[in-house]
Amino acid sequence: MLQPRKESLTVFAYAALALLWGSSFLFIKLGLTGLSPGQVALGRLALGALTLVTIMTLTRRSWPRDGKLWLHMIVIGGTLCTIPFTLFAWAETQVPSTVASIFNATTPIMTLLLTPLIIPAERLSKAKTIGLVIGIAGVAVLVGPWRLLTDGESISLPGVLACLAATTCYGFGGLYMRRFLAHSGLDSVTAAAMQLVVATGLALVAAPLASVGEITLTPTVVLAMLALGVLGSGIAYIWYTSIIRAWGAARASTVTYLTPVVGVTFGVLFLGEPVHWNEPVGGLIVILGILASQGLFERGHTTAIAEPAPAARR
């Protein structure tokens, strides 16, 4: 049993994490009022990397010297950070932040789809197959193609595809990390710092093409980027690590189910974005698919909820 004070601090960290990761889609939308999608992605990466490098220095952690490890981090940093951050930022020029936050919940579904390709030894069980089918049905409901016939408009297909491409990257990156770095011995702070440093480098290389455009740094834009980078990509990792240590990975990972709720709520309250009935319903079906894939509806199950990759939770 945790002491009452420690339990209270853990509950606070859990609530703060749900609010922070759920509000990241609001902050992206606010950042886009003065920056291009590529600039939003580069800004949050650079600020997050700076935060974690500072933490690495203050805690006197050493950087790995294994070149092979850093080569793997190029793939991981690109697929867990650089590419999906850019895709989600661009997607929010096409779809509301509420929709983007709901689509972010499809990451475990994409992970299931890619598992046989990245980790061939792991075949989809009956529960995972059922969960996958339910999840795909949830995505179909979320997109709502019938709206084009009933009210003459539908959600932006390019925006939807960008969101799904981003969560596919998250799924691939998480599986790649699991396959090649599962026994690397890296602690979460060091692994996150390496990811963001490499991801920032990749974003800088792509900057002449991806991060062009006029920059308007209003107080709103600056505060949104600080929240995305320093908090969402920096301090949040420390909070999440502390929650895992207190509650375990299975219970801690449930925070990802709250982020779409926060994302939708904040999008409606602060941006006045409309929400169609099929969007939250589709999101709920996706979450049911995730739960079904973990065997949570089976009697006497003991399967723990898989811990998602750190960078895939935003």
N, C-alpha and C positions, 0 to 999 in steps of 0.2 A: 504494500500500500504506500502511495505517495503521501508525504506530509501535507497537511491542508494548504500551507503557503505555496509549496512547490506545485501542488495540483492546481491552485488558483492561477499561478503564473503560466502553467501549461495551457489551461483553458483560455487565458487571455491571448497567448501566442497563437493558438489554433484559430480563434476568432479573428485576430488581426491578419493572419495569413490568408484566410478565406476572403476577407475584405480587400486585401492588397492584390491578390491574384485575380479576384473577380473584377476589380476596378481597373485592371490594366487595359482592358478594351476601351474604357472611357478615356483613360489617359492617352491612348494611341489616337483616338479621335480628336482630342484636344491638341495633341502635338501636331496633327496634320493641318491645323489652322495656320501654322506658320512654317511648316517644314514639308518636304516631299517625303513619300514613303521610305525611300532609301535613306534619307537623312534621319528620320525617326528611328529606323533600325540601327543605323550606325551610332546615333547618339545614345540610345539605351545600352548598346553593347559596350561602348567606350566607358560610360559612367559605371556600369556594372563591373567591368574589368578593373577599373581604377579602385572601386570599393573593395573588391576581393583581393587585389594585390596589396592594398593597405592592410587588410586583415591578415593576409599571409605574413607581411612584414612585422606587424605588431605581435603576432603570436609565434614568430620565429619559426615558421614552417619552412622547410627546404623544398626547392623546386626539383622535380625528377630530372635526371640526366640521361635517361634511356631514350635514345633517338627514335626507336621503334614506337615507344609510347606516344611521343609527340606526333609521329606520323598518323597514328590512329586518331589522335585528337583533331587532326585536320578534318577527317571525315565526320567525327562526332560534333566538333564545333560548327561545321557547315550545316549539318542536317538537324541539329538540335537548337541552333541559335541563328546563324546568319541568314540562311534561306527562309526558314519559317517566319522569323521576325519580319523580314522584308515582305513576304507574301501576305501575312496578316495585316501589315500596315497598308499595303496596296489594296487588299480586299476591303478595308474599311473606307476606301474612297468609292466603293461600289455598293456596299451593304451597310446597314446600321450596326453599331457596336453590339447591340443585343443579339443579332444574328451571328456575328463572329464569335461571341462568347459561347453561344450554344454549340456551334460547330466545333469549337475547341474540345468539347466533350467526346468527340468521335475518335480521339487519339487511341484509346484502347481497342476500338473496333479496327482501326488501321493496323494496329500492332498484331491483332489476330490474323488479319489477311496476309501479313508479310512473314509471320512466324515460320511457315513451312519453307520459305525461300531463304531466310537468313539463318535459321537454326533447323536444318532438315531432320535432325534426330527427334524433334518435338512435333508429333503429329497432333492435329486438332482432335480433341476428344468430342464425344457426343454433346456434352454441355457447352463446349466452346463453339461447336458448329451451330447449335441452336442460338446461342448468344449472338453469333455473327449474323445469322439470318435476321434476328430481331433488330439488331443494330442497323443493318442495311435498310430494313423497313422504316426504322425511325428517321434515317437520313431522307428517305423518299417523302415521308410526311413533313419533315422540316422544310424541304425545298418547296413543297406544295404546288406541283405543276398544274393542278386543276384551277388555280387562281387565274391563270392566263385565259381560261375559258369562261370563268364566272364573272370576274370583274375587269378583264382586259389587261391585267398587269400581273407580273410575278416577280419573284426575287431575281436579282441580277445573276445570270448564269456564270459570267466570268468571275464575279465575286465569290460565288459558291465554289467554283473550281479552285480558286486561289486558296480558300479556307481548307478545302479537302487536300490540296497539294501540301499545305503547311502541316496538317495533322499526319499525312503520310510520311513526311520528313521526320516528324517526331517519332512515329512508330518505327521507322527504319533506324534512326539514330539510337533509340533506346535499345533495340535488339542488337545493333552492332556493338554498342558498349557492353551489353551483357555477354556477347559472344567472345569479344577480344580483351575486355578489361575486367571481367568478373573477378579474376584472381590477381589483380595488379597490386592490391594492398593500399590503394589511394584512399585517403579519407575524403569525405564529401566536400569540405572546403577547398582542398587542393584540386580535386577533380573539377569542381565548378570554376575555380580560378583559371585552370588550364583551358577549359572550354571557352570561357569568355575572352581570354587573351588571344587565343587562336582565332576565334570567331571575329573579334575586332580586326585582327590583321587581314582576314579574308574580306571583310566589309571595306576596309581601306583600299585593298587592291581593286575591288569592284567600284569604288566610289566615283571614278571619272565617268562611269556609265550609269550607275544606279543611284547616286546621291547628288545629282545635279538639280538645280532649281534655286529660286530665290528663297532667302532665309529671312524670316520675320520673327525675332525673339521677343515676344510679349511676355509679361509676367505669367500669364496662363500657360504658355508654351514651355517656358523654363521650368515652372513647377511641375508640369505634367511629365517632362523628361526626367527630372530629378526623381520623381516618384517611380517611374518606369525603371530607371537605371540603378540608382542607389538603393532603393528599397526593394523593388520587384526582382531585380537581378543580383542583388548583393545581400542586404540584411536578411531577406526572406530565407536564404539558404541556412543561415544560422538558426533562425526560428524553427525551420522544418527539422533540422538535425536534432534540436533540443526536444521537439515533440516526439520524434522517433525513439529517442533514448528514454523518454518518460512513458510512452504509451505503446511503443512497438510500431513497426512499419505498416502492418495491416490497418490498425486503427488510425494512424496518422494519415494514410493515403486517402481516407474518406473526405479530406478537405477538398479534393478535386471535384467532388459531387456538388459542393456548395458554390463553386466559382461561377457556373452559368446563372444560378439564382441571383447572385450579386451583380453579375454583368448585366442581366436583363433589368433588374431593379434600378441600377444606376443610370442605364441608358434611357429609361423612361423618365426618371425623376430629374436628371440634370441635362439631358439633351432633348427631351420631349419626343423621343423616337416611338413610333407606333409598334405595337406587337400584335401580330395576327395569331389566332387561336392555334394554328398548326405548328407554330414555332416552338412554344413551350411544350406542347404535346409531343412533337417530334423529339425534342430533347429528353423528355421523360422516357420515351420508348428506347432511345439510345442507351440511357442509363440502365433501364431494365435489361437490355441486351448485355451490358457489361456485367451486371449482377448475375444474370443467367450463365454467362460464360465462366464465371468463377464458381458455379455450382451452389450458389447461395440459396437456391430454391429447392435443393435436394435435402431430403430428411437426413439429419445427422452428419451433414457435411463438415469437413475440417479444413477446407481450402482457404488460405489467406488471400486477401485481395493483393494483387501484385502491385508492388511499389512502382509508380511511374518514374521515368527519368526526370531529374531535376528541372531541366530546361523545358520540359514538355508540359509544365503545369500552368503556363501563363496564357 
